[in-house]
Amino acid sequence: METISLKMDSGMLTTLDSALKKHKYSTRTEFIRSAIREKLDKMSREELIQAFLSFRGKAKRKTTDEEWERNRELVGKEIAREHGINLD
């Protein structure tokens, strides 16, 4: 594991320390790692959504509301499964 250095102004550091206590993180490092993981996951989800939306209007046939709902459920379950959440 590599070490990085991070500079923060005192106001942000005070806010960080308050969040540590509120959410029961034991160290600043643990909190920052968690925040980075969450940000990377969010970016991945947004990329998947954009890729999905790029296909909008390209189908040769109309999709029914029931098909859209079924597909949304399948995609939601797949994303949850990728993040270790079982919805079944």
N, CA, C and O atoms as CSV, one atom per row, in Angstrom:
chain,resi,resn,atom,element,x,y,z
A,1,MET,N,N,0.847,-1.169,0.000
A,1,MET,CA,C,0.000,0.000,0.000
A,1,MET,C,C,0.895,1.236,0.000
A,1,MET,O,O,1.901,1.298,0.707
A,2,GLU,N,N,0.506,2.208,-0.805
A,2,GLU,CA,C,1.282,3.446,-0.873
A,2,GLU,C,C,0.677,4.510,0.025
A,2,GLU,O,O,-0.516,4.481,0.328
A,3,THR,N,N,1.505,5.438,0.442
A,3,THR,CA,C,1.068,6.549,1.269
A,3,THR,C,C,0.928,7.789,0.408
A,3,THR,O,O,1.772,8.060,-0.446
A,4,ILE,N,N,-0.149,8.546,0.634
A,4,ILE,CA,C,-0.323,9.828,-0.048
A,4,ILE,C,C,-0.471,10.911,1.009
A,4,ILE,O,O,-0.799,10.632,2.162
A,5,SER,N,N,-0.229,12.129,0.607
A,5,SER,CA,C,-0.380,13.274,1.494
A,5,SER,C,C,-1.575,14.088,1.028
A,5,SER,O,O,-1.790,14.244,-0.175
A,6,LEU,N,N,-2.350,14.605,1.963
A,6,LEU,CA,C,-3.546,15.349,1.636
A,6,LEU,C,C,-3.614,16.588,2.515
A,6,LEU,O,O,-3.534,16.493,3.740
A,7,LYS,N,N,-3.759,17.740,1.894
A,7,LYS,CA,C,-3.868,18.981,2.643
A,7,LYS,C,C,-5.324,19.417,2.672
A,7,LYS,O,O,-6.016,19.357,1.656
A,8,MET,N,N,-5.795,19.864,3.855
A,8,MET,CA,C,-7.157,20.353,4.023
A,8,MET,C,C,-7.129,21.606,4.876
A,8,MET,O,O,-6.297,21.760,5.769
A,9,ASP,N,N,-8.074,22.510,4.571
A,9,ASP,CA,C,-8.160,23.681,5.445
A,9,ASP,C,C,-8.807,23.250,6.767
A,9,ASP,O,O,-9.449,22.202,6.836
A,10,SER,N,N,-8.639,24.041,7.781
A,10,SER,CA,C,-9.075,23.648,9.116
A,10,SER,C,C,-10.589,23.449,9.203
A,10,SER,O,O,-11.052,22.587,9.951
A,11,GLY,N,N,-11.359,24.225,8.457
A,11,GLY,CA,C,-12.814,24.064,8.475
A,11,GLY,C,C,-13.247,22.710,7.948
A,11,GLY,O,O,-14.111,22.051,8.526
A,12,MET,N,N,-12.638,22.301,6.841
A,12,MET,CA,C,-12.986,21.004,6.267
A,12,MET,C,C,-12.545,19.878,7.194
A,12,MET,O,O,-13.244,18.873,7.329
A,13,LEU,N,N,-11.397,20.040,7.827
A,13,LEU,CA,C,-10.892,19.022,8.748
A,13,LEU,C,C,-11.819,18.891,9.960
A,13,LEU,O,O,-12.060,17.784,10.442
A,14,THR,N,N,-12.332,20.007,10.446
A,14,THR,CA,C,-13.286,19.973,11.560
A,14,THR,C,C,-14.555,19.232,11.144
A,14,THR,O,O,-15.084,18.422,11.905
A,15,THR,N,N,-15.037,19.509,9.945
A,15,THR,CA,C,-16.228,18.822,9.419
A,15,THR,C,C,-15.947,17.328,9.265
A,15,THR,O,O,-16.795,16.499,9.595
A,16,LEU,N,N,-14.770,16.988,8.770
A,16,LEU,CA,C,-14.373,15.591,8.618
A,16,LEU,C,C,-14.368,14.887,9.966
A,16,LEU,O,O,-14.912,13.790,10.095
A,17,ASP,N,N,-13.764,15.502,10.961
A,17,ASP,CA,C,-13.694,14.887,12.292
A,17,ASP,C,C,-15.085,14.696,12.899
A,17,ASP,O,O,-15.330,13.706,13.588
A,18,SER,N,N,-15.991,15.636,12.647
A,18,SER,CA,C,-17.372,15.488,13.131
A,18,SER,C,C,-18.047,14.300,12.450
A,18,SER,O,O,-18.748,13.522,13.097
A,19,ALA,N,N,-17.832,14.164,11.135
A,19,ALA,CA,C,-18.421,13.046,10.391
A,19,ALA,C,C,-17.855,11.712,10.876
A,19,ALA,O,O,-18.578,10.717,10.934
A,20,LEU,N,N,-16.579,11.687,11.222
A,20,LEU,CA,C,-15.962,10.462,11.739
A,20,LEU,C,C,-16.711,9.969,12.967
A,20,LEU,O,O,-17.066,8.794,13.066
A,21,LYS,N,N,-16.946,10.878,13.894
A,21,LYS,CA,C,-17.620,10.512,15.137
A,21,LYS,C,C,-19.070,10.108,14.881
A,21,LYS,O,O,-19.551,9.107,15.413
A,22,LYS,N,N,-19.755,10.897,14.061
A,22,LYS,CA,C,-21.168,10.657,13.791
A,22,LYS,C,C,-21.392,9.300,13.136
A,22,LYS,O,O,-22.352,8.607,13.471
A,23,HIS,N,N,-20.528,8.915,12.214
A,23,HIS,CA,C,-20.701,7.679,11.448
A,23,HIS,C,C,-19.809,6.542,11.936
A,23,HIS,O,O,-19.696,5.498,11.294
A,24,LYS,N,N,-19.179,6.771,13.088
A,24,LYS,CA,C,-18.399,5.734,13.782
A,24,LYS,C,C,-17.232,5.168,12.974
A,24,LYS,O,O,-17.008,3.957,12.964
A,25,TYR,N,N,-16.496,6.041,12.303
A,25,TYR,CA,C,-15.247,5.633,11.663
A,25,TYR,C,C,-14.149,5.762,12.708
A,25,TYR,O,O,-14.150,6.700,13.506
A,26,SER,N,N,-13.212,4.820,12.701
A,26,SER,CA,C,-12.168,4.850,13.733
A,26,SER,C,C,-11.017,5.790,13.374
A,26,SER,O,O,-10.347,6.316,14.262
A,27,THR,N,N,-10.783,6.006,12.066
A,27,THR,CA,C,-9.675,6.878,11.660
A,27,THR,C,C,-10.069,7.743,10.467
A,27,THR,O,O,-11.020,7.442,9.746
A,28,ARG,N,N,-9.329,8.803,10.282
A,28,ARG,CA,C,-9.538,9.649,9.100
A,28,ARG,C,C,-9.274,8.855,7.829
A,28,ARG,O,O,-9.993,8.995,6.839
A,29,THR,N,N,-8.241,8.022,7.860
A,29,THR,CA,C,-7.883,7.225,6.688
A,29,THR,C,C,-9.031,6.307,6.287
A,29,THR,O,O,-9.363,6.198,5.107
A,30,GLU,N,N,-9.635,5.647,7.276
A,30,GLU,CA,C,-10.763,4.752,6.992
A,30,GLU,C,C,-11.908,5.529,6.335
A,30,GLU,O,O,-12.515,5.053,5.376
A,31,PHE,N,N,-12.198,6.712,6.849
A,31,PHE,CA,C,-13.273,7.539,6.306
A,31,PHE,C,C,-12.954,7.968,4.873
A,31,PHE,O,O,-13.815,7.884,3.998
A,32,ILE,N,N,-11.740,8.421,4.629
A,32,ILE,CA,C,-11.346,8.898,3.300
A,32,ILE,C,C,-11.361,7.755,2.289
A,32,ILE,O,O,-11.818,7.936,1.161
A,33,ARG,N,N,-10.867,6.579,2.681
A,33,ARG,CA,C,-10.919,5.421,1.776
A,33,ARG,C,C,-12.351,5.086,1.413
A,33,ARG,O,O,-12.659,4.834,0.248
A,34,SER,N,N,-13.228,5.083,2.406
A,34,SER,CA,C,-14.639,4.795,2.166
A,34,SER,C,C,-15.254,5.817,1.210
A,34,SER,O,O,-16.000,5.454,0.302
A,35,ALA,N,N,-14.938,7.090,1.419
A,35,ALA,CA,C,-15.477,8.150,0.557
A,35,ALA,C,C,-14.978,7.980,-0.886
A,35,ALA,O,O,-15.733,8.192,-1.835
A,36,ILE,N,N,-13.738,7.608,-1.039
A,36,ILE,CA,C,-13.184,7.401,-2.382
A,36,ILE,C,C,-13.864,6.211,-3.058
A,36,ILE,O,O,-14.209,6.278,-4.238
A,37,ARG,N,N,-14.056,5.115,-2.303
A,37,ARG,CA,C,-14.748,3.946,-2.869
A,37,ARG,C,C,-16.153,4.318,-3.330
A,37,ARG,O,O,-16.575,3.944,-4.424
A,38,GLU,N,N,-16.877,5.060,-2.484
A,38,GLU,CA,C,-18.238,5.474,-2.838
A,38,GLU,C,C,-18.244,6.341,-4.092
A,38,GLU,O,O,-19.107,6.174,-4.954
A,39,LYS,N,N,-17.299,7.255,-4.201
A,39,LYS,CA,C,-17.224,8.134,-5.376
A,39,LYS,C,C,-16.931,7.315,-6.633
A,39,LYS,O,O,-17.547,7.545,-7.674
A,40,LEU,N,N,-16.008,6.373,-6.552
A,40,LEU,CA,C,-15.679,5.538,-7.706
A,40,LEU,C,C,-16.881,4.687,-8.121
A,40,LEU,O,O,-17.146,4.532,-9.313
A,41,ASP,N,N,-17.613,4.132,-7.141
A,41,ASP,CA,C,-18.824,3.365,-7.453
A,41,ASP,C,C,-19.854,4.238,-8.136
A,41,ASP,O,O,-20.476,3.817,-9.111
A,42,LYS,N,N,-20.042,5.454,-7.634
A,42,LYS,CA,C,-21.019,6.373,-8.228
A,42,LYS,C,C,-20.633,6.705,-9.672
A,42,LYS,O,O,-21.492,6.751,-10.553
A,43,MET,N,N,-19.358,6.931,-9.907
A,43,MET,CA,C,-18.899,7.238,-11.264
A,43,MET,C,C,-19.150,6.047,-12.186
A,43,MET,O,O,-19.556,6.236,-13.333
A,44,SER,N,N,-18.916,4.828,-11.708
A,44,SER,CA,C,-19.164,3.627,-12.511
A,44,SER,C,C,-20.639,3.499,-12.847
A,44,SER,O,O,-20.993,3.199,-13.987
A,45,ARG,N,N,-21.516,3.726,-11.851
A,45,ARG,CA,C,-22.957,3.660,-12.101
A,45,ARG,C,C,-23.372,4.697,-13.131
A,45,ARG,O,O,-24.166,4.403,-14.024
A,46,GLU,N,N,-22.838,5.913,-13.013
A,46,GLU,CA,C,-23.197,6.968,-13.968
A,46,GLU,C,C,-22.743,6.609,-15.376
A,46,GLU,O,O,-23.451,6.896,-16.341
A,47,GLU,N,N,-21.566,5.981,-15.510
A,47,GLU,CA,C,-21.097,5.544,-16.825
A,47,GLU,C,C,-22.014,4.465,-17.399
A,47,GLU,O,O,-22.310,4.477,-18.594
A,48,LEU,N,N,-22.467,3.526,-16.551
A,48,LEU,CA,C,-23.393,2.487,-17.011
A,48,LEU,C,C,-24.719,3.090,-17.463
A,48,LEU,O,O,-25.284,2.680,-18.476
A,49,ILE,N,N,-25.202,4.055,-16.712
A,49,ILE,CA,C,-26.457,4.700,-17.079
A,49,ILE,C,C,-26.314,5.418,-18.411
A,49,ILE,O,O,-27.197,5.324,-19.263
A,50,GLN,N,N,-25.212,6.135,-18.602
A,50,GLN,CA,C,-24.992,6.833,-19.869
A,50,GLN,C,C,-24.887,5.855,-21.033
A,50,GLN,O,O,-25.408,6.117,-22.116
A,51,ALA,N,N,-24.217,4.732,-20.812
A,51,ALA,CA,C,-24.107,3.714,-21.868
A,51,ALA,C,C,-25.487,3.164,-22.200
A,51,ALA,O,O,-25.821,2.967,-23.368
A,52,PHE,N,N,-26.285,2.918,-21.169
A,52,PHE,CA,C,-27.639,2.423,-21.377
A,52,PHE,C,C,-28.473,3.443,-22.140
A,52,PHE,O,O,-29.187,3.086,-23.077
A,53,LEU,N,N,-28.388,4.699,-21.748
A,53,LEU,CA,C,-29.178,5.741,-22.398
A,53,LEU,C,C,-28.751,5.990,-23.841
A,53,LEU,O,O,-29.538,6.496,-24.641
A,54,SER,N,N,-27.510,5.639,-24.180
A,54,SER,CA,C,-27.042,5.856,-25.547
A,54,SER,C,C,-27.801,4.981,-26.545
A,54,SER,O,O,-27.798,5.253,-27.746
A,55,PHE,N,N,-28.454,3.928,-26.041
A,55,PHE,CA,C,-29.216,3.040,-26.917
A,55,PHE,C,C,-30.654,3.495,-27.100
A,55,PHE,O,O,-31.393,2.918,-27.898
A,56,ARG,N,N,-31.057,4.532,-26.361
A,56,ARG,CA,C,-32.442,5.018,-26.443
A,56,ARG,C,C,-32.786,5.417,-27.880
A,56,ARG,O,O,-32.052,6.163,-28.527
A,57,GLY,N,N,-33.903,4.908,-28.353
A,57,GLY,CA,C,-34.382,5.247,-29.680
A,57,GLY,C,C,-33.769,4.431,-30.803
A,57,GLY,O,O,-34.102,4.656,-31.966
A,58,LYS,N,N,-32.890,3.496,-30.500
A,58,LYS,CA,C,-32.227,2.721,-31.549
A,58,LYS,C,C,-32.912,1.388,-31.825
A,58,LYS,O,O,-32.524,0.672,-32.749
A,59,ALA,N,N,-33.913,1.055,-31.043
A,59,ALA,CA,C,-34.605,-0.222,-31.237
A,59,ALA,C,C,-35.463,-0.168,-32.493
A,59,ALA,O,O,-35.993,0.885,-32.847
A,60,LYS,N,N,-35.594,-1.296,-33.158
A,60,LYS,CA,C,-36.388,-1.384,-34.369
A,60,LYS,C,C,-37.882,-1.472,-34.063
A,60,LYS,O,O,-38.714,-1.238,-34.940
A,61,ARG,N,N,-38.222,-1.815,-32.801
A,61,ARG,CA,C,-39.631,-1.916,-32.435
A,61,ARG,C,C,-39.881,-1.147,-31.145
A,61,ARG,O,O,-38.950,-0.844,-30.398
A,62,LYS,N,N,-41.127,-0.839,-30.895
A,62,LYS,CA,C,-41.519,-0.132,-29.678
A,62,LYS,C,C,-41.447,-1.084,-28.491
A,62,LYS,O,O,-41.737,-2.275,-28.613
A,63,THR,N,N,-41.059,-0.546,-27.355
A,63,THR,CA,C,-41.000,-1.322,-26.123
A,63,THR,C,C,-42.191,-0.935,-25.253
A,63,THR,O,O,-42.491,0.246,-25.076
A,64,THR,N,N,-42.861,-1.944,-24.716
A,64,THR,CA,C,-44.025,-1.668,-23.873
A,64,THR,C,C,-43.566,-1.204,-22.496
A,64,THR,O,O,-42.416,-1.411,-22.107
A,65,ASP,N,N,-44.483,-0.573,-21.764
A,65,ASP,CA,C,-44.170,-0.143,-20.394
A,65,ASP,C,C,-43.792,-1.333,-19.519
A,65,ASP,O,O,-42.914,-1.227,-18.663
A,66,GLU,N,N,-44.454,-2.462,-19.735
A,66,GLU,CA,C,-44.145,-3.663,-18.953
A,66,GLU,C,C,-42.723,-4.148,-19.237
A,66,GLU,O,O,-42.016,-4.563,-18.319
A,67,GLU,N,N,-42.302,-4.099,-20.501
A,67,GLU,CA,C,-40.933,-4.506,-20.856
A,67,GLU,C,C,-39.916,-3.554,-20.245
A,67,GLU,O,O,-38.874,-3.987,-19.753
A,68,TRP,N,N,-40.217,-2.246,-20.275
A,68,TRP,CA,C,-39.305,-1.267,-19.659
A,68,TRP,C,C,-39.149,-1.554,-18.167
A,68,TRP,O,O,-38.036,-1.557,-17.640
A,69,GLU,N,N,-40.264,-1.793,-17.500
A,69,GLU,CA,C,-40.227,-2.058,-16.058
A,69,GLU,C,C,-39.435,-3.321,-15.752
A,69,GLU,O,O,-38.615,-3.332,-14.834
A,70,ARG,N,N,-39.674,-4.392,-16.518
A,70,ARG,CA,C,-38.934,-5.639,-16.322
A,70,ARG,C,C,-37.438,-5.424,-16.534
A,70,ARG,O,O,-36.625,-5.927,-15.758
A,71,ASN,N,N,-37.068,-4.681,-17.579
A,71,ASN,CA,C,-35.655,-4.411,-17.852
A,71,ASN,C,C,-35.025,-3.553,-16.754
A,71,ASN,O,O,-33.883,-3.792,-16.361
A,72,ARG,N,N,-35.769,-2.548,-16.253
A,72,ARG,CA,C,-35.245,-1.721,-15.154
A,72,ARG,C,C,-34.975,-2.576,-13.922
A,72,ARG,O,O,-33.957,-2.404,-13.251
A,73,GLU,N,N,-35.887,-3.493,-13.629
A,73,GLU,CA,C,-35.702,-4.378,-12.482
A,73,GLU,C,C,-34.472,-5.266,-12.665
A,73,GLU,O,O,-33.688,-5.444,-11.733
A,74,LEU,N,N,-34.306,-5.820,-13.865
A,74,LEU,CA,C,-33.150,-6.681,-14.134
A,74,LEU,C,C,-31.845,-5.914,-14.004
A,74,LEU,O,O,-30.888,-6.410,-13.409
A,75,VAL,N,N,-31.799,-4.705,-14.558
A,75,VAL,CA,C,-30.587,-3.891,-14.479
A,75,VAL,C,C,-30.310,-3.506,-13.030
A,75,VAL,O,O,-29.164,-3.552,-12.584
A,76,GLY,N,N,-31.352,-3.127,-12.294
A,76,GLY,CA,C,-31.187,-2.782,-10.885
A,76,GLY,C,C,-30.642,-3.938,-10.075
A,76,GLY,O,O,-29.754,-3.754,-9.241
A,77,LYS,N,N,-31.170,-5.133,-10.316
A,77,LYS,CA,C,-30.682,-6.316,-9.604
A,77,LYS,C,C,-29.233,-6.620,-9.960
A,77,LYS,O,O,-28.446,-7.005,-9.095
A,78,GLU,N,N,-28.878,-6.449,-11.228
A,78,GLU,CA,C,-27.503,-6.704,-11.655
A,78,GLU,C,C,-26.537,-5.721,-10.986
A,78,GLU,O,O,-25.472,-6.122,-10.517
A,79,ILE,N,N,-26.898,-4.455,-10.941
A,79,ILE,CA,C,-26.043,-3.453,-10.291
A,79,ILE,C,C,-25.926,-3.762,-8.799
A,79,ILE,O,O,-24.837,-3.676,-8.232
A,80,ALA,N,N,-27.038,-4.118,-8.166
A,80,ALA,CA,C,-26.998,-4.471,-6.742
A,80,ALA,C,C,-26.094,-5.673,-6.511
A,80,ALA,O,O,-25.298,-5.683,-5.572
A,81,ARG,N,N,-26.214,-6.687,-7.365
A,81,ARG,CA,C,-25.391,-7.892,-7.236
A,81,ARG,C,C,-23.901,-7.549,-7.370
A,81,ARG,O,O,-23.071,-8.099,-6.647
A,82,GLU,N,N,-23.565,-6.644,-8.292
A,82,GLU,CA,C,-22.171,-6.226,-8.465
A,82,GLU,C,C,-21.622,-5.558,-7.209
A,82,GLU,O,O,-20.414,-5.564,-6.970
A,83,HIS,N,N,-22.517,-4.984,-6.410
A,83,HIS,CA,C,-22.099,-4.297,-5.187
A,83,HIS,C,C,-22.363,-5.144,-3.936
A,83,HIS,O,O,-22.337,-4.640,-2.812
A,84,GLY,N,N,-22.615,-6.437,-4.155
A,84,GLY,CA,C,-22.757,-7.357,-3.038
A,84,GLY,C,C,-24.098,-7.300,-2.333
A,84,GLY,O,O,-24.199,-7.717,-1.179
A,85,ILE,N,N,-25.125,-6.799,-2.991
A,85,ILE,CA,C,-26.450,-6.696,-2.391
A,85,ILE,C,C,-27.368,-7.712,-3.074
A,85,ILE,O,O,-27.475,-7.735,-4.300
A,86,ASN,N,N,-28.024,-8.545,-2.277
A,86,ASN,CA,C,-28.933,-9.558,-2.833
A,86,ASN,C,C,-30.361,-9.068,-2.682
A,86,ASN,O,O,-30.837,-8.899,-1.559
A,87,LEU,N,N,-31.057,-8.836,-3.789
A,87,LEU,CA,C,-32.433,-8.341,-3.770
A,87,LEU,C,C,-33.463,-9.436,-3.989
A,87,LEU,O,O,-34.664,-9.167,-3.962
A,88,ASP,N,N,-33.018,-10.657,-4.203
A,88,ASP,CA,C,-33.970,-11.760,-4.470
A,88,ASP,C,C,-34.582,-12.275,-3.207
A,88,ASP,O,O,-35.398,-13.196,-3.248
